[in-house]
Amino acid sequence: MLTINVVVLLVIIVALRLRRRTEARSRFDEKMTVIIVLALGVMLAPTDVGQGIAGFLGQLVSGVSQAGQ
């Protein structure tokens, strides 16, 4: 039996949707992309990968804010 990881499927969907040209998108299309990205974030956040990304982004933001002072 073939099982597909939902997070991997959402990443593929987001990548395909973001490859389209900006001018060709309707408001509904943009809203659907935002909803899909939010769903991906909610599914990815509690995992080890999500925690690693959050830690990396926290360090990046901290470094940028310290560099600006």
PDB file of N, CA, C, O and CB in Angstrom:
ATOM      1  N   MET A   1       0.840  -1.179   0.000  1.00  0.00           N
ATOM      2  CA  MET A   1       0.000   0.000   0.000  1.00  0.00           C
ATOM      3  C   MET A   1       0.886   1.243   0.000  1.00  0.00           C
ATOM      4  O   MET A   1       1.891   1.294   0.709  1.00  0.00           O
ATOM      5  CB  MET A   1      -0.956  -0.002   1.217  1.00  0.00           C
ATOM      6  N   LEU A   2       0.516   2.231  -0.786  1.00  0.00           N
ATOM      7  CA  LEU A   2       1.287   3.457  -0.927  1.00  0.00           C
ATOM      8  C   LEU A   2       0.746   4.512   0.028  1.00  0.00           C
ATOM      9  O   LEU A   2      -0.446   4.820   0.003  1.00  0.00           O
ATOM     10  CB  LEU A   2       1.249   3.967  -2.383  1.00  0.00           C
ATOM     11  N   THR A   3       1.607   5.063   0.863  1.00  0.00           N
ATOM     12  CA  THR A   3       1.202   6.149   1.744  1.00  0.00           C
ATOM     13  C   THR A   3       1.979   7.395   1.372  1.00  0.00           C
ATOM     14  O   THR A   3       3.179   7.336   1.100  1.00  0.00           O
ATOM     15  CB  THR A   3       1.427   5.781   3.231  1.00  0.00           C
ATOM     16  N   ILE A   4       1.290   8.519   1.362  1.00  0.00           N
ATOM     17  CA  ILE A   4       1.918   9.788   1.013  1.00  0.00           C
ATOM     18  C   ILE A   4       1.871  10.678   2.252  1.00  0.00           C
ATOM     19  O   ILE A   4       0.811  10.875   2.847  1.00  0.00           O
ATOM     20  CB  ILE A   4       1.203  10.472  -0.217  1.00  0.00           C
ATOM     21  N   ASN A   5       2.995  11.195   2.621  1.00  0.00           N
ATOM     22  CA  ASN A   5       3.057  12.115   3.750  1.00  0.00           C
ATOM     23  C   ASN A   5       2.323  13.399   3.352  1.00  0.00           C
ATOM     24  O   ASN A   5       2.626  13.995   2.319  1.00  0.00           O
ATOM     25  CB  ASN A   5       4.547  12.412   4.166  1.00  0.00           C
ATOM     26  N   VAL A   6       1.360  13.819   4.170  1.00  0.00           N
ATOM     27  CA  VAL A   6       0.542  14.981   3.846  1.00  0.00           C
ATOM     28  C   VAL A   6       1.382  16.250   3.771  1.00  0.00           C
ATOM     29  O   VAL A   6       1.114  17.120   2.942  1.00  0.00           O
ATOM     30  CB  VAL A   6      -0.567  15.150   4.877  1.00  0.00           C
ATOM     31  N   VAL A   7       2.388  16.365   4.619  1.00  0.00           N
ATOM     32  CA  VAL A   7       3.249  17.548   4.595  1.00  0.00           C
ATOM     33  C   VAL A   7       4.000  17.630   3.274  1.00  0.00           C
ATOM     34  O   VAL A   7       4.107  18.705   2.683  1.00  0.00           O
ATOM     35  CB  VAL A   7       4.242  17.524   5.773  1.00  0.00           C
ATOM     36  N   VAL A   8       4.514  16.511   2.814  1.00  0.00           N
ATOM     37  CA  VAL A   8       5.231  16.497   1.533  1.00  0.00           C
ATOM     38  C   VAL A   8       4.282  16.866   0.399  1.00  0.00           C
ATOM     39  O   VAL A   8       4.661  17.604  -0.511  1.00  0.00           O
ATOM     40  CB  VAL A   8       5.867  15.108   1.273  1.00  0.00           C
ATOM     41  N   LEU A   9       3.063  16.363   0.443  1.00  0.00           N
ATOM     42  CA  LEU A   9       2.070  16.692  -0.576  1.00  0.00           C
ATOM     43  C   LEU A   9       1.759  18.189  -0.558  1.00  0.00           C
ATOM     44  O   LEU A   9       1.662  18.807  -1.618  1.00  0.00           O
ATOM     45  CB  LEU A   9       0.781  15.874  -0.357  1.00  0.00           C
ATOM     46  N   LEU A  10       1.601  18.778   0.625  1.00  0.00           N
ATOM     47  CA  LEU A  10       1.339  20.215   0.701  1.00  0.00           C
ATOM     48  C   LEU A  10       2.517  21.038   0.204  1.00  0.00           C
ATOM     49  O   LEU A  10       2.321  22.071  -0.437  1.00  0.00           O
ATOM     50  CB  LEU A  10       1.005  20.610   2.125  1.00  0.00           C
ATOM     51  N   VAL A  11       3.739  20.598   0.488  1.00  0.00           N
ATOM     52  CA  VAL A  11       4.919  21.307  -0.023  1.00  0.00           C
ATOM     53  C   VAL A  11       4.923  21.304  -1.551  1.00  0.00           C
ATOM     54  O   VAL A  11       5.229  22.319  -2.177  1.00  0.00           O
ATOM     55  CB  VAL A  11       6.219  20.661   0.516  1.00  0.00           C
ATOM     56  N   ILE A  12       4.587  20.174  -2.140  1.00  0.00           N
ATOM     57  CA  ILE A  12       4.539  20.089  -3.602  1.00  0.00           C
ATOM     58  C   ILE A  12       3.452  21.006  -4.152  1.00  0.00           C
ATOM     59  O   ILE A  12       3.671  21.694  -5.149  1.00  0.00           O
ATOM     60  CB  ILE A  12       4.291  18.635  -4.056  1.00  0.00           C
ATOM     61  N   ILE A  13       2.285  21.025  -3.516  1.00  0.00           N
ATOM     62  CA  ILE A  13       1.195  21.890  -3.972  1.00  0.00           C
ATOM     63  C   ILE A  13       1.584  23.356  -3.873  1.00  0.00           C
ATOM     64  O   ILE A  13       1.328  24.127  -4.798  1.00  0.00           O
ATOM     65  CB  ILE A  13      -0.074  21.629  -3.157  1.00  0.00           C
ATOM     66  N   VAL A  14       2.200  23.752  -2.766  1.00  0.00           N
ATOM     67  CA  VAL A  14       2.627  25.140  -2.592  1.00  0.00           C
ATOM     68  C   VAL A  14       3.668  25.511  -3.651  1.00  0.00           C
ATOM     69  O   VAL A  14       3.591  26.587  -4.243  1.00  0.00           O
ATOM     70  CB  VAL A  14       3.201  25.359  -1.172  1.00  0.00           C
ATOM     71  N   ALA A  15       4.624  24.640  -3.887  1.00  0.00           N
ATOM     72  CA  ALA A  15       5.664  24.921  -4.885  1.00  0.00           C
ATOM     73  C   ALA A  15       5.053  25.103  -6.273  1.00  0.00           C
ATOM     74  O   ALA A  15       5.444  26.006  -7.013  1.00  0.00           O
ATOM     75  CB  ALA A  15       6.705  23.785  -4.911  1.00  0.00           C
ATOM     76  N   LEU A  16       4.099  24.248  -6.623  1.00  0.00           N
ATOM     77  CA  LEU A  16       3.460  24.372  -7.937  1.00  0.00           C
ATOM     78  C   LEU A  16       2.630  25.644  -8.042  1.00  0.00           C
ATOM     79  O   LEU A  16       2.623  26.296  -9.086  1.00  0.00           O
ATOM     80  CB  LEU A  16       2.579  23.157  -8.213  1.00  0.00           C
ATOM     81  N   ARG A  17       1.927  26.003  -6.965  1.00  0.00           N
ATOM     82  CA  ARG A  17       1.097  27.210  -6.990  1.00  0.00           C
ATOM     83  C   ARG A  17       1.947  28.477  -7.046  1.00  0.00           C
ATOM     84  O   ARG A  17       1.560  29.453  -7.689  1.00  0.00           O
ATOM     85  CB  ARG A  17       0.187  27.251  -5.764  1.00  0.00           C
ATOM     86  N   LEU A  18       3.097  28.470  -6.381  1.00  0.00           N
ATOM     87  CA  LEU A  18       3.936  29.664  -6.363  1.00  0.00           C
ATOM     88  C   LEU A  18       4.741  29.844  -7.647  1.00  0.00           C
ATOM     89  O   LEU A  18       5.277  30.925  -7.893  1.00  0.00           O
ATOM     90  CB  LEU A  18       4.873  29.609  -5.187  1.00  0.00           C
ATOM     91  N   ARG A  19       4.830  28.811  -8.458  1.00  0.00           N
ATOM     92  CA  ARG A  19       5.567  28.926  -9.720  1.00  0.00           C
ATOM     93  C   ARG A  19       4.786  29.727 -10.755  1.00  0.00           C
ATOM     94  O   ARG A  19       5.364  30.242 -11.712  1.00  0.00           O
ATOM     95  CB  ARG A  19       5.888  27.539 -10.274  1.00  0.00           C
ATOM     96  N   ARG A  20       3.460  29.833 -10.562  1.00  0.00           N
ATOM     97  CA  ARG A  20       2.645  30.574 -11.516  1.00  0.00           C
ATOM     98  C   ARG A  20       2.962  32.055 -11.452  1.00  0.00           C
ATOM     99  O   ARG A  20       3.415  32.565 -10.427  1.00  0.00           O
ATOM    100  CB  ARG A  20       1.159  30.340 -11.251  1.00  0.00           C
ATOM    101  N   ARG A  21       2.723  32.732 -12.548  1.00  0.00           N
ATOM    102  CA  ARG A  21       2.967  34.166 -12.602  1.00  0.00           C
ATOM    103  C   ARG A  21       1.989  34.908 -11.711  1.00  0.00           C
ATOM    104  O   ARG A  21       0.828  34.515 -11.589  1.00  0.00           O
ATOM    105  CB  ARG A  21       2.868  34.675 -14.037  1.00  0.00           C
ATOM    106  N   THR A  22       2.453  35.969 -11.095  1.00  0.00           N
ATOM    107  CA  THR A  22       1.624  36.746 -10.177  1.00  0.00           C
ATOM    108  C   THR A  22       0.450  37.392 -10.899  1.00  0.00           C
ATOM    109  O   THR A  22      -0.647  37.454 -10.343  1.00  0.00           O
ATOM    110  CB  THR A  22       2.460  37.815  -9.486  1.00  0.00           C
ATOM    111  N   GLU A  23       0.650  37.869 -12.112  1.00  0.00           N
ATOM    112  CA  GLU A  23      -0.409  38.567 -12.840  1.00  0.00           C
ATOM    113  C   GLU A  23      -1.579  37.648 -13.175  1.00  0.00           C
ATOM    114  O   GLU A  23      -2.698  38.121 -13.374  1.00  0.00           O
ATOM    115  CB  GLU A  23       0.149  39.170 -14.117  1.00  0.00           C
ATOM    116  N   ALA A  24      -1.335  36.345 -13.237  1.00  0.00           N
ATOM    117  CA  ALA A  24      -2.374  35.409 -13.650  1.00  0.00           C
ATOM    118  C   ALA A  24      -3.238  34.931 -12.477  1.00  0.00           C
ATOM    119  O   ALA A  24      -4.148  34.126 -12.678  1.00  0.00           O
ATOM    120  CB  ALA A  24      -1.741  34.217 -14.338  1.00  0.00           C
ATOM    121  N   ARG A  25      -2.973  35.406 -11.269  1.00  0.00           N
ATOM    122  CA  ARG A  25      -3.687  34.919 -10.098  1.00  0.00           C
ATOM    123  C   ARG A  25      -4.914  35.758  -9.792  1.00  0.00           C
ATOM    124  O   ARG A  25      -4.875  36.987  -9.862  1.00  0.00           O
ATOM    125  CB  ARG A  25      -2.770  34.899  -8.900  1.00  0.00           C
ATOM    126  N   SER A  26      -5.993  35.087  -9.454  1.00  0.00           N
ATOM    127  CA  SER A  26      -7.189  35.785  -8.993  1.00  0.00           C
ATOM    128  C   SER A  26      -7.115  35.928  -7.473  1.00  0.00           C
ATOM    129  O   SER A  26      -6.236  35.355  -6.830  1.00  0.00           O
ATOM    130  CB  SER A  26      -8.488  35.023  -9.423  1.00  0.00           C
ATOM    131  N   ARG A  27      -8.033  36.689  -6.912  1.00  0.00           N
ATOM    132  CA  ARG A  27      -8.061  36.833  -5.451  1.00  0.00           C
ATOM    133  C   ARG A  27      -8.356  35.503  -4.787  1.00  0.00           C
ATOM    134  O   ARG A  27      -7.776  35.185  -3.749  1.00  0.00           O
ATOM    135  CB  ARG A  27      -9.104  37.876  -5.027  1.00  0.00           C
ATOM    136  N   PHE A  28      -9.248  34.726  -5.372  1.00  0.00           N
ATOM    137  CA  PHE A  28      -9.564  33.411  -4.814  1.00  0.00           C
ATOM    138  C   PHE A  28      -8.330  32.520  -4.830  1.00  0.00           C
ATOM    139  O   PHE A  28      -8.077  31.793  -3.869  1.00  0.00           O
ATOM    140  CB  PHE A  28     -10.713  32.748  -5.598  1.00  0.00           C
ATOM    141  N   ASP A  29      -7.567  32.569  -5.906  1.00  0.00           N
ATOM    142  CA  ASP A  29      -6.354  31.764  -6.020  1.00  0.00           C
ATOM    143  C   ASP A  29      -5.337  32.171  -4.957  1.00  0.00           C
ATOM    144  O   ASP A  29      -4.685  31.313  -4.361  1.00  0.00           O
ATOM    145  CB  ASP A  29      -5.744  31.906  -7.423  1.00  0.00           C
ATOM    146  N   GLU A  30      -5.200  33.475  -4.716  1.00  0.00           N
ATOM    147  CA  GLU A  30      -4.276  33.938  -3.686  1.00  0.00           C
ATOM    148  C   GLU A  30      -4.739  33.496  -2.297  1.00  0.00           C
ATOM    149  O   GLU A  30      -3.918  33.095  -1.472  1.00  0.00           O
ATOM    150  CB  GLU A  30      -4.142  35.466  -3.739  1.00  0.00           C
ATOM    151  N   LYS A  31      -6.040  33.566  -2.033  1.00  0.00           N
ATOM    152  CA  LYS A  31      -6.575  33.139  -0.736  1.00  0.00           C
ATOM    153  C   LYS A  31      -6.359  31.645  -0.529  1.00  0.00           C
ATOM    154  O   LYS A  31      -6.020  31.221   0.575  1.00  0.00           O
ATOM    155  CB  LYS A  31      -8.073  33.477  -0.631  1.00  0.00           C
ATOM    156  N   MET A  32      -6.547  30.848  -1.563  1.00  0.00           N
ATOM    157  CA  MET A  32      -6.328  29.403  -1.452  1.00  0.00           C
ATOM    158  C   MET A  32      -4.867  29.094  -1.167  1.00  0.00           C
ATOM    159  O   MET A  32      -4.568  28.190  -0.386  1.00  0.00           O
ATOM    160  CB  MET A  32      -6.773  28.691  -2.734  1.00  0.00           C
ATOM    161  N   THR A  33      -3.953  29.831  -1.789  1.00  0.00           N
ATOM    162  CA  THR A  33      -2.529  29.633  -1.535  1.00  0.00           C
ATOM    163  C   THR A  33      -2.204  29.948  -0.078  1.00  0.00           C
ATOM    164  O   THR A  33      -1.446  29.218   0.561  1.00  0.00           O
ATOM    165  CB  THR A  33      -1.681  30.511  -2.478  1.00  0.00           C
ATOM    166  N   VAL A  34      -2.771  31.026   0.448  1.00  0.00           N
ATOM    167  CA  VAL A  34      -2.536  31.387   1.849  1.00  0.00           C
ATOM    168  C   VAL A  34      -3.076  30.300   2.771  1.00  0.00           C
ATOM    169  O   VAL A  34      -2.407  29.928   3.735  1.00  0.00           O
ATOM    170  CB  VAL A  34      -3.191  32.746   2.181  1.00  0.00           C
ATOM    171  N   ILE A  35      -4.262  29.787   2.498  1.00  0.00           N
ATOM    172  CA  ILE A  35      -4.860  28.742   3.330  1.00  0.00           C
ATOM    173  C   ILE A  35      -4.005  27.478   3.306  1.00  0.00           C
ATOM    174  O   ILE A  35      -3.796  26.851   4.344  1.00  0.00           O
ATOM    175  CB  ILE A  35      -6.289  28.425   2.853  1.00  0.00           C
ATOM    176  N   ILE A  36      -3.515  27.103   2.134  1.00  0.00           N
ATOM    177  CA  ILE A  36      -2.677  25.909   2.016  1.00  0.00           C
ATOM    178  C   ILE A  36      -1.362  26.090   2.768  1.00  0.00           C
ATOM    179  O   ILE A  36      -0.897  25.167   3.436  1.00  0.00           O
ATOM    180  CB  ILE A  36      -2.403  25.590   0.539  1.00  0.00           C
ATOM    181  N   VAL A  37      -0.762  27.272   2.663  1.00  0.00           N
ATOM    182  CA  VAL A  37       0.498  27.539   3.369  1.00  0.00           C
ATOM    183  C   VAL A  37       0.275  27.529   4.877  1.00  0.00           C
ATOM    184  O   VAL A  37       1.114  27.021   5.622  1.00  0.00           O
ATOM    185  CB  VAL A  37       1.095  28.896   2.927  1.00  0.00           C
ATOM    186  N   LEU A  38      -0.851  28.086   5.338  1.00  0.00           N
ATOM    187  CA  LEU A  38      -1.153  28.047   6.770  1.00  0.00           C
ATOM    188  C   LEU A  38      -1.354  26.616   7.252  1.00  0.00           C
ATOM    189  O   LEU A  38      -0.887  26.252   8.331  1.00  0.00           O
ATOM    190  CB  LEU A  38      -2.399  28.882   7.076  1.00  0.00           C
ATOM    191  N   ALA A  39      -2.045  25.807   6.458  1.00  0.00           N
ATOM    192  CA  ALA A  39      -2.232  24.400   6.824  1.00  0.00           C
ATOM    193  C   ALA A  39      -0.884  23.687   6.901  1.00  0.00           C
ATOM    194  O   ALA A  39      -0.655  22.879   7.801  1.00  0.00           O
ATOM    195  CB  ALA A  39      -3.156  23.690   5.808  1.00  0.00           C
ATOM    196  N   LEU A  40       0.002  23.987   5.961  1.00  0.00           N
ATOM    197  CA  LEU A  40       1.338  23.401   5.981  1.00  0.00           C
ATOM    198  C   LEU A  40       2.086  23.814   7.249  1.00  0.00           C
ATOM    199  O   LEU A  40       2.744  22.989   7.883  1.00  0.00           O
ATOM    200  CB  LEU A  40       2.130  23.823   4.730  1.00  0.00           C
ATOM    201  N   GLY A  41       1.984  25.084   7.611  1.00  0.00           N
ATOM    202  CA  GLY A  41       2.648  25.556   8.820  1.00  0.00           C
ATOM    203  C   GLY A  41       2.123  24.892  10.076  1.00  0.00           C
ATOM    204  O   GLY A  41       2.897  24.542  10.967  1.00  0.00           O
ATOM    205  N   VAL A  42       0.809  24.714  10.154  1.00  0.00           N
ATOM    206  CA  VAL A  42       0.211  24.075  11.323  1.00  0.00           C
ATOM    207  C   VAL A  42       0.647  22.617  11.427  1.00  0.00           C
ATOM    208  O   VAL A  42       0.876  22.116  12.528  1.00  0.00           O
ATOM    209  CB  VAL A  42      -1.319  24.167  11.260  1.00  0.00           C
ATOM    210  N   MET A  43       0.763  21.940  10.298  1.00  0.00           N
ATOM    211  CA  MET A  43       1.169  20.535  10.309  1.00  0.00           C
ATOM    212  C   MET A  43       2.665  20.385  10.561  1.00  0.00           C
ATOM    213  O   MET A  43       3.098  19.389  11.141  1.00  0.00           O
ATOM    214  CB  MET A  43       0.795  19.868   8.991  1.00  0.00           C
ATOM    215  N   LEU A  44       3.449  21.356  10.133  1.00  0.00           N
ATOM    216  CA  LEU A  44       4.896  21.264  10.252  1.00  0.00           C
ATOM    217  C   LEU A  44       5.402  21.741  11.612  1.00  0.00           C
ATOM    218  O   LEU A  44       6.449  21.283  12.072  1.00  0.00           O
ATOM    219  CB  LEU A  44       5.551  22.067   9.154  1.00  0.00           C
ATOM    220  N   ALA A  45       4.678  22.649  12.261  1.00  0.00           N
ATOM    221  CA  ALA A  45       5.147  23.286  13.492  1.00  0.00           C
ATOM    222  C   ALA A  45       5.488  22.319  14.622  1.00  0.00           C
ATOM    223  O   ALA A  45       6.543  22.488  15.234  1.00  0.00           O
ATOM    224  CB  ALA A  45       4.116  24.235  13.971  1.00  0.00           C
ATOM    225  N   PRO A  46       4.663  21.314  14.942  1.00  0.00           N
ATOM    226  CA  PRO A  46       4.992  20.468  16.094  1.00  0.00           C
ATOM    227  C   PRO A  46       6.086  19.427  15.828  1.00  0.00           C
ATOM    228  O   PRO A  46       6.498  18.733  16.758  1.00  0.00           O
ATOM    229  CB  PRO A  46       3.757  19.764  16.552  1.00  0.00           C
ATOM    230  N   THR A  47       6.557  19.301  14.613  1.00  0.00           N
ATOM    231  CA  THR A  47       7.577  18.303  14.302  1.00  0.00           C
ATOM    232  C   THR A  47       8.965  18.826  14.646  1.00  0.00           C
ATOM    233  O   THR A  47       9.143  20.018  14.899  1.00  0.00           O
ATOM    234  CB  THR A  47       7.512  17.909  12.820  1.00  0.00           C
ATOM    235  N   ASP A  48       9.939  17.933  14.652  1.00  0.00           N
ATOM    236  CA  ASP A  48      11.331  18.328  14.912  1.00  0.00           C
ATOM    237  C   ASP A  48      11.833  19.296  13.846  1.00  0.00           C
ATOM    238  O   ASP A  48      12.561  20.241  14.148  1.00  0.00           O
ATOM    239  CB  ASP A  48      12.243  17.089  14.968  1.00  0.00           C
ATOM    240  N   VAL A  49      11.442  19.054  12.606  1.00  0.00           N
ATOM    241  CA  VAL A  49      11.847  19.949  11.511  1.00  0.00           C
ATOM    242  C   VAL A  49      11.262  21.334  11.734  1.00  0.00           C
ATOM    243  O   VAL A  49      11.954  22.337  11.562  1.00  0.00           O
ATOM    244  CB  VAL A  49      11.394  19.388  10.136  1.00  0.00           C
ATOM    245  N   GLY A  50       9.995  21.395  12.115  1.00  0.00           N
ATOM    246  CA  GLY A  50       9.347  22.680  12.371  1.00  0.00           C
ATOM    247  C   GLY A  50       9.995  23.431  13.512  1.00  0.00           C
ATOM    248  O   GLY A  50      10.162  24.648  13.441  1.00  0.00           O
ATOM    249  N   GLN A  51      10.365  22.713  14.574  1.00  0.00           N
ATOM    250  CA  GLN A  51      11.037  23.350  15.707  1.00  0.00           C
ATOM    251  C   GLN A  51      12.417  23.861  15.291  1.00  0.00           C
ATOM    252  O   GLN A  51      12.847  24.925  15.737  1.00  0.00           O
ATOM    253  CB  GLN A  51      11.164  22.362  16.887  1.00  0.00           C
ATOM    254  N   GLY A  52      13.104  23.109  14.445  1.00  0.00           N
ATOM    255  CA  GLY A  52      14.407  23.550  13.946  1.00  0.00           C
ATOM    256  C   GLY A  52      14.296  24.804  13.100  1.00  0.00           C
ATOM    257  O   GLY A  52      15.116  25.714  13.217  1.00  0.00           O
ATOM    258  N   ILE A  53      13.271  24.853  12.237  1.00  0.00           N
ATOM    259  CA  ILE A  53      13.048  26.040  11.407  1.00  0.00           C
ATOM    260  C   ILE A  53      12.722  27.237  12.286  1.00  0.00           C
ATOM    261  O   ILE A  53      13.238  28.331  12.057  1.00  0.00           O
ATOM    262  CB  ILE A  53      11.912  25.794  10.390  1.00  0.00           C
ATOM    263  N   ALA A  54      11.867  27.043  13.294  1.00  0.00           N
ATOM    264  CA  ALA A  54      11.505  28.136  14.198  1.00  0.00           C
ATOM    265  C   ALA A  54      12.732  28.646  14.952  1.00  0.00           C
ATOM    266  O   ALA A  54      12.901  29.855  15.113  1.00  0.00           O
ATOM    267  CB  ALA A  54      10.426  27.676  15.194  1.00  0.00           C
ATOM    268  N   GLY A  55      13.581  27.740  15.410  1.00  0.00           N
ATOM    269  CA  GLY A  55      14.805  28.147  16.104  1.00  0.00           C
ATOM    270  C   GLY A  55      15.746  28.919  15.196  1.00  0.00           C
ATOM    271  O   GLY A  55      16.327  29.926  15.600  1.00  0.00           O
ATOM    272  N   PHE A  56      15.894  28.439  13.966  1.00  0.00           N
ATOM    273  CA  PHE A  56      16.757  29.120  12.993  1.00  0.00           C
ATOM    274  C   PHE A  56      16.235  30.516  12.687  1.00  0.00           C
ATOM    275  O   PHE A  56      17.002  31.479  12.670  1.00  0.00           O
ATOM    276  CB  PHE A  56      16.859  28.302  11.696  1.00  0.00           C
ATOM    277  N   LEU A  57      14.927  30.630  12.446  1.00  0.00           N
ATOM    278  CA  LEU A  57      14.351  31.945  12.142  1.00  0.00           C
ATOM    279  C   LEU A  57      14.459  32.881  13.343  1.00  0.00           C
ATOM    280  O   LEU A  57      14.682  34.080  13.175  1.00  0.00           O
ATOM    281  CB  LEU A  57      12.880  31.801  11.718  1.00  0.00           C
ATOM    282  N   GLY A  58      14.303  32.345  14.551  1.00  0.00           N
ATOM    283  CA  GLY A  58      14.467  33.172  15.750  1.00  0.00           C
ATOM    284  C   GLY A  58      15.871  33.725  15.868  1.00  0.00           C
ATOM    285  O   GLY A  58      16.055  34.896  16.201  1.00  0.00           O
ATOM    286  N   GLN A  59      16.867  32.889  15.598  1.00  0.00           N
ATOM    287  CA  GLN A  59      18.260  33.345  15.636  1.00  0.00           C
ATOM    288  C   GLN A  59      18.531  34.362  14.537  1.00  0.00           C
ATOM    289  O   GLN A  59      19.251  35.338  14.747  1.00  0.00           O
ATOM    290  CB  GLN A  59      19.221  32.155  15.498  1.00  0.00           C
ATOM    291  N   LEU A  60      17.949  34.129  13.363  1.00  0.00           N
ATOM    292  CA  LEU A  60      18.145  35.060  12.238  1.00  0.00           C
ATOM    293  C   LEU A  60      17.556  36.430  12.562  1.00  0.00           C
ATOM    294  O   LEU A  60      18.200  37.453  12.331  1.00  0.00           O
ATOM    295  CB  LEU A  60      17.502  34.498  10.948  1.00  0.00           C
ATOM    296  N   VAL A  61      16.349  36.454  13.088  1.00  0.00           N
ATOM    297  CA  VAL A  61      15.695  37.715  13.451  1.00  0.00           C
ATOM    298  C   VAL A  61      16.465  38.419  14.560  1.00  0.00           C
ATOM    299  O   VAL A  61      16.618  39.640  14.532  1.00  0.00           O
ATOM    300  CB  VAL A  61      14.242  37.465  13.891  1.00  0.00           C
ATOM    301  N   SER A  62      16.946  37.659  15.531  1.00  0.00           N
ATOM    302  CA  SER A  62      17.726  38.234  16.614  1.00  0.00           C
ATOM    303  C   SER A  62      19.011  38.856  16.083  1.00  0.00           C
ATOM    304  O   SER A  62      19.388  39.955  16.489  1.00  0.00           O
ATOM    305  CB  SER A  62      18.045  37.172  17.664  1.00  0.00           C
ATOM    306  N   GLY A  63      19.679  38.155  15.178  1.00  0.00           N
ATOM    307  CA  GLY A  63      20.914  38.675  14.599  1.00  0.00           C
ATOM    308  C   GLY A  63      20.681  39.923  13.777  1.00  0.00           C
ATOM    309  O   GLY A  63      21.477  40.860  13.831  1.00  0.00           O
ATOM    310  N   VAL A  64      19.597  39.948  13.014  1.00  0.00           N
ATOM    311  CA  VAL A  64      19.299  41.124  12.192  1.00  0.00           C
ATOM    312  C   VAL A  64      18.937  42.313  13.068  1.00  0.00           C
ATOM    313  O   VAL A  64      19.349  43.437  12.782  1.00  0.00           O
ATOM    314  CB  VAL A  64      18.156  40.823  11.211  1.00  0.00           C
ATOM    315  N   SER A  65      18.170  42.080  14.135  1.00  0.00           N
ATOM    316  CA  SER A  65      17.782  43.198  14.999  1.00  0.00           C
ATOM    317  C   SER A  65      18.988  43.735  15.775  1.00  0.00           C
ATOM    318  O   SER A  65      19.066  44.938  16.023  1.00  0.00           O
ATOM    319  CB  SER A  65      16.676  42.759  15.978  1.00  0.00           C
ATOM    320  N   GLN A  66      19.927  42.868  16.161  1.00  0.00           N
ATOM    321  CA  GLN A  66      21.128  43.338  16.840  1.00  0.00           C
ATOM    322  C   GLN A  66      22.042  44.084  15.894  1.00  0.00           C
ATOM    323  O   GLN A  66      22.721  45.026  16.301  1.00  0.00           O
ATOM    324  CB  GLN A  66      21.871  42.177  17.466  1.00  0.00           C
ATOM    325  N   ALA A  67      22.069  43.676  14.634  1.00  0.00           N
ATOM    326  CA  ALA A  67      22.911  44.353  13.646  1.00  0.00           C
ATOM    327  C   ALA A  67      22.381  45.747  13.325  1.00  0.00           C
ATOM    328  O   ALA A  67      23.143  46.639  12.953  1.00  0.00           O
ATOM    329  CB  ALA A  67      22.998  43.521  12.365  1.00  0.00           C
ATOM    330  N   GLY A  68      21.065  45.927  13.473  1.00  0.00           N
ATOM    331  CA  GLY A  68      20.462  47.219  13.182  1.00  0.00           C
ATOM    332  C   GLY A  68      20.628  48.229  14.301  1.00  0.00           C
ATOM    333  O   GLY A  68      20.331  49.407  14.107  1.00  0.00           O
ATOM    334  N   GLN A  69      21.091  47.804  15.461  1.00  0.00           N
ATOM    335  CA  GLN A  69      21.222  48.727  16.599  1.00  0.00           C
ATOM    336  C   GLN A  69      22.530  49.440  16.603  1.00  0.00           C
ATOM    337  O   GLN A  69      22.789  50.248  17.495  1.00  0.00           O
ATOM    338  CB  GLN A  69      21.060  47.998  17.892  1.00  0.00           C
TER     339      GLN A  69
END
